[in-house]
């Protein structure tokens, strides 16, 4: 396996408009993914996601790359404080949405693991952590978005 790009694909019983809102607006993101979010999800802007609570919060920087409602939302993340997010210092996450029967087909792609310049062991560990994490959080997204769309 190459560990350069991961892809997860799910069906959500909600319209693409609802799913786009759920993956791109801070108030919805907090309901299924990060424990907290500081900043904005406007193109060219960003902030940081917080995972965990209290003293154990792990902060991860992000910058929104593109938003094409209700088809696509993307951001770069994991770049260091003070750095501009770009290929080589951050991973790119793309949420691609397509109508699918009565709901939406959501494909999440994350790339950039190899481009970070990490040792093979760190590439593998980060890839596996993110692959597992997306599995967990996409289940939460699926449930939450269906509830929002009901």
Phi, psi and omega in degrees: 000146187274327179064023179267325182220136174245151181220134176233143185226128179221159172256136179236132178278070176199156181292157176304326179297316179293313182297318178303314179299319182292328181268354186236353181249135184306319183295327177278319180306318182298339183280340183228345185235266184286156177288332176210159179218126176246128179121203184228157178251034175273145181305132180086352179244186181175216183166230179210146175265142175245127178244123184103181182225163177060222181289344184268012181292131173256118181266137180228123180288149175215155175221127180285130183264313187207150175213119179230085183297141349261038189253328189205139172218129181220153177209157171258145178213167178082014175277156182287152175307133177087350178265147173278128181295128179200170176302134179105337178233006182202160175264150178256125176248129180236126171259112178252129185241137177223140172303141182213093183062238180269006183221218185223138170266119180250124175246124178251125178238132174235128181227164176114001182301313182287329184286349182288345181082017180282160171295155181308319181298320179288322176302310182298312182297317181291317177302309182296320178298314181290321179300313178295316180299315178298321177303313180296309185288330178291329172298317178296318178299315182303313180293313183296312182297321178297321178294316178298320182282347183288000000 
